[in-house]
Structures are given as structure tokens and as C-alpha cells.
Amino acid sequence: MTNVALRPPSADALPAAVTASAALYLRVSTGRQAESDLSIPDQRRQIEGYCQSRGWEVAAEFVEPGNTATDDRRPAFQAMIDAAMVKPPAFTVIAVHSFSRFFRDQFQFEFYVRKLAKNGVKLVSITQDLGDDPMSVMMRQIMTLFDEYQSKENGKHTLRAMKENARQGFWNGARAPIGYRVIAAGERGAKIKKKLEIDPLQAETVRRIYRMALSGIDGSGPMGLKAIATWLNENMVRTRDGGRWGLGAVHQVLTRTTYIGQHRFNTRDHKTRTPKPESEHAIMEVPPIVSDTEFHAVQRSLRARSPKMAAPMAVGGPILLTGICFCACCGGAMTLRTGTSRVGREYRYYTCSTKARQGATGCPGITVPMDRLNKAVVDHLDARLLDPARLEAMMDQLLERREEWVDQRRAHVEDLERRATEAEAKLIRLFDAIENGVIDSGDSSLKDRIAELSTIRDQARGDAERAVSHISKIGPAITPETLRHFATAMRRRLRNDDGSFARDQVRAVAQRVEVVSKGEVRIRGLRSELLRTLTAASGVEAAVLGVRSFEPKWRTRQDSNL
């Protein structure tokens, strides 16, 4: 809040007797100080007394409640400077309680003092009365330099206390991330400590965004940020404020570690917004909304789909190992090279890109026939991936996770249904009160309250119905017989003539293929990725583990691929 008041001259004042007109600048640093209503009235009283003792007329008053003086982004301050820079100026003196009220940055302090002086306006501190001689100027500069130092020291100690507060699990203020709400957690002295708890209604929206990022709608495959935002808006799933979703809001939900129980405080500089190193972050423990498995699967998917990490050709192209095949000698990518025999037959090879660009001096390089390497990789994955005994062991882990997931979702459904019931009961009581004449039906706030409760009820019911439907899609029990059928079908699909399924399967299982020599290849992959691939293909609900898509689609705009 900013208050600016221009005071008209008193009717009995004689212009000839007024030696100067003054503007009062009153400031406190925080809203809490402004609410106490002590400092600003005291500043006003002292400055008015000072002006009266010198015969100055108070022409204007500029009040800045709750703004720091470390920069000039202050509405009342800017209004005062604008008034002082007109010709002739509205006043010739700016009176402050101390120089620190005007600025706590020595460079900007001197800049504005000299700017004002050029238009005939002087800055005066009633508690640091200095002249215009060189000694006074030097003393003023020393004072303002010390004010700047003191401000930075106070900020350092305040930040240290806030970081420790976060480490102890308490909320430092500001708005809670979507999916959470702030609750009082106790008192320490005069301060009320606060924590975050899960908001069941909004938490379901967060979980839905993660499911869409991992498996899409009804297993259609992972969705990008733009597709998720579009679906949410088209299906009337609104933000916490009832607004529409954008790419930034969806990206923040998908990348924030808060949702796995680790809220990060002090991640950016509050002025420049530049990221701070992780060593300066403070981790606040909060209740998780999604599992670590889901979160890290989303991060891998975002990185894999980002144009900064892989070109569109590497994600959507027809070559089986493009983007994941590397030379073990130099680490360079193995790219496609072609050649033609004397009889016109075309041959295709994977060749070290470093050798292709720089010659043998850059890397001894390896060249492997494409068909031979493709067959070797697929055969190896076939033998390792589709062994029924190994699949059975993996599916045992899956079923355990599935049961755990179902229990969590059922508990969440109960929370949503309870919230819908509470909102319905409040609506009924409200309507009864209107019928009985207890509440005036013309009350302007009544309509907003009814709309708010109706929205909470309808959204909670809708989220509960979708969650129940999601649970019902869990696949049937997996037996050794179904695993054998699955392995047989997968082997057939793995060797489709167009190679499309083989390519996506390799990408889902192997993150890196290293060619050591013409007879040795290393295949690197994550067990969790393999399990997700098996889950998707077996018909078991993919959202339990976050399955990657078998059909990555690239678009021309970058924001569609993130």
C-alpha cells in the first residue's frame, strides 16, 4: 500500500514568509511494521516539528508502508521523484527521518541526491543534520555506506534464520504450492509456526498431471506440457484460483521436488531471480503427493523429449539406435553412413561421428554394419527381457506396488467423498438458513459462497469418480501362463518388418549402447525402465509405475516437446 498526499498551503500563510516548501517521505520496511501504526506516525510527528522549527511549509506527504529501501522499486518514492523533477518543482526540500529511510544503497542514494540537486531540490535528514561542505558530503557518504552494509548484514541473518526454519519443517510464508494448504502447527513465543498439509482436492489434480505426463489418457502414451494444459482446460479442470492452465504452471508441477516431500527454499536470488547453487538450498520435509518413482520417471521423460537433449530426428526418426548408440573409444555418437557396391547394392553402417569429422587422429573409430548391430542388440534384449522366469520375478514386485497404489487411491477417494459430503451439508444448511429468514437472500457475499461450495462439491465428486474409474482399470492377476503368452507375443512384435516397435522397445529399455569393438557391445539401461515397459505392454495399469510411450511424437514448436 502506498499513500501520497499533496497538502495545499494554509489560507493564512504569507508566501513571502515561507522560505521553503517541504515534502515528507515516511517509510517502514515491512507490512507488519506498517500495521503496528507506530513508526510512521512517529516519523510524521518529528519531521513536521522539524519543518515548523525552520519555517518550512509541508507541501506534500509520501508514505511507503512495507517497502525495502535497497532499490527504487517503490511507488511512493517514484511519485515523489516525479513531483520533484517538474519545473518548477512542487517542493524544494525532501525531509526524511534518517538517510536510511531514503535509501540503503550508497550508489543509488548519491545518484538520486545529485539528480534532485540539479532541479533545486535538497534532501534533509532530521536526525543527521549535515551541511553542503566537502566534509559533510563525505560524512553523508560514509553513513549511507554503513546503512547499506547494515541492510545486507540484517538480510544475511534473516535468511539464515529462515533457512533453519525451513529445515525444521516450518513454512516461511508466501503462497503454498498447488496441492497443499498452510495450517498452524503451534506457537513459539509470540510467533505462530505453520506447516504444509495436503489439500485432497488439488492434490488429485497434481496426480492427474503426473499420470498424463507418464501414460497419457487411458494409456494413450506420455503427453507434453502443451497437450496436458490443453486437456485440463478443455475438461474444465481449473487452477486453484479458477483460472486456466498454461505451460509454465504445468512444468512447475512436473519439476517441483515438493511433490515427493522435499520442498526447496532459497533456490533463487530474490532480486535477480537467478538460480542459486544447491549447496545454498534448504530442504523442508512435507507430505509427498507422488512417489519418487513417478517423479523421476517424469524427469527422465522431460529430458528425453527436450530438444536441448536430443534432436527431433533422434526421437522420431526411423533408425533403430539413433541417439542412443555411442563409440566407447571417444564417447561420440555413432551415426548412419551409407555406401554403394560396384553392382549398385547399398550398405548402411553405424560409424563414429568423431572419426567421420576429424579422421583417425580424432578417434580410431569403429564402423559396424547397421543390420548386424541392430540384430545383436535386439537379440540380446530379447533373451534378457522376455525370459518368463525373470518376468515372473519382476511382476511379483509390480503386484506388490499395485496393491499399495490401490490402497493409497482408495484412501484418497474417501478424502474426496468426505470433502464433497461436507460441502453438500454446508449448502443444505445455507439454504435452510435462507428459507428460515436467518440469512438475507440479498446479501452480496451469499452468491459467491454458494458458488464456491458448489464448485468444491462438484470438483470433489468428479475427482472421486475419475479416481474410482482409474482403480477399476487395474489389469487382471498375472500368472506364469499369461507371462508366457506375453513373451511370445512380444517376440513377434519385436521383429515387425517396419522395426517401429523394436525401436521404441529398445529406447524404453536401453538408454545407452556403447560399441567397444566389432565383436563387443555394452548395453546400459535402468531396471525401473524395463519394469515400466513390461507393465505397459502387459495391460496392467501404467500409471502405477509411470510407463513411457511407445509412440513419441515431435512437433515443430519447442514448447510441445518439453
Phi, psi and omega in degrees: 000140181226132178243129177232127181225125174264126184261124176289150179296147181293151186295329184266005181281138178264121183306324183292336184273346182273114182279333181201155173248138187239149171249134179266130175243115184244130184213142166232160190276331186232157176296328180295321177295322180293322181293330180293338175057041178244310186293313183295313176301323179293318176300316181299314182299314182292319182291321178297320177296321179296315180296320180295322180293339179254004177075023179270141176268134178280111184265334183203158178225130181237117185249128181239087181272117174085039177228136180285155179257016179280348175214180184258016179276068181227120184303312182293323178298314180294323177296322179294317179296318178299318180293328181282342185263357175288161180239117355285157182293154180290342179204162183247353180224138169250118183255129178232160180291318175208162182300332181292339176290330182279312180202148171241030175228115189298320183294310182291329176302307181295324180299313182285326177299316180289326178296317178294319182299326179296337179255012176081022180248133184248142175264130182231132172256125185286340180256356178225069187285108181234155179270201181250004181286162183306322180295318180294320178299317179297317179297321179297320180293323177295318180298314182291328176294321178291322176301318179296316179298316181295322178297317180292323177294317178298318179297321180296315181290322178296316180296320179298318179293321180292323178295319178292323177299319178293318180299330179278001175093014182255149183275132183272355181121187184074179184279141180289149175299153179301137185102351180231162172220155184269133178230153175287134184243007181134178181236143172232100186071231180271354184265140175264117179279141183235152177226172176258140171230160182288132172269108187305324184292308182284334179297326179294325176296319178298314180297322180296320179298318178294320179296319179293324179293330184268317187227359178075202179264119181055042176073023182286349180113155183308144180247145176280177183300315183296319180295321179295312180300319180297315180297315181299316181291320180292331181262016174059032172269105188265166175287180182300328181268005182085010181270184181265152180279146175234174181298318182298317181294319179294317180298321179296319178298318185283345184244358184275122181289352177305325188284352171251018173094012182230087178280130183261126177251148179068047180271339182224153174291130187290342179265306186272344182065017177280144181296145175261154178297153183299334180297339181264356179285150172245127183266123178252124180283127178226163177296130181284150176256324178238164182278160176302321181300313180296315183299311183289331175295321178295320180296319178295321180295318179297318179294319182293328183270352183283133176297339178288338182261326182210138180290156179305324180299325182287337182266321185246003183284170185274345185285132189303312189253012180301130177090345180236359182258128186225155176279128181288341182286310185243349182084000179287159181290146172268117184247165184281133172231148181236157176211159182234133180282176181295333181269007176090008179279133182268136177242146180235138185226153163266123183232144177300124183291330179295315179295322180296327181273320190248353182084187184294338178290332178284320179197138177304327172071155179224138176236125184232134175304135185299313182298321182294314181292319178302314182295319181296317181293313182295319179299318181294315179295324178301311183292322182279322188280322192254027174281118185304321181297318180290321178298320180298318179297319180291320181291334174300317177296321181298314182297323177298316178295322181298314180297319179297318180297317180298318179299317179296317181294322180294320177296322179293322177299319179298319178298317180295316180295323178294321179293320178296320180295318179297317179296320179297318180295321178295322178296317180298315179297323180294316179294322177298319180295324178293315180297325181275000178079010180289326180243137178287120182295344179271002180300128185294332182277348184294316181299317179296321180293318179296318179296321180296313180294322179295319179296315180299315181297311184294319181291321179296318178296315180297317179295323179294318179296319179293323179294320178295318178297322179296319179295322183292344181275000178300133185291170180290170179299142182262126181244165175305326180294316179294328178293322179294317177298319179298315181297320179296313180296321181294322179297322178295314183289333181295336184245037173300148183299322182282349175073005186296313182292321179301318182297312181292326178295317179299316181295327180286336185256317185249120178271344182203129175244118182251124179267110181275314178205182180291347180243001183222131179224137176253129178247123182247136179198166180262137178300323180296324178292320178298316180296321178296321180296316179296322180297315182296315184286339184275351179090358176285147185308120187289330186293343179300320183242355178075077185275142176283157181283150171265359182229071178295130181242132179251144178239167185286333180272138183298321187293345178280346187256356186274000000 
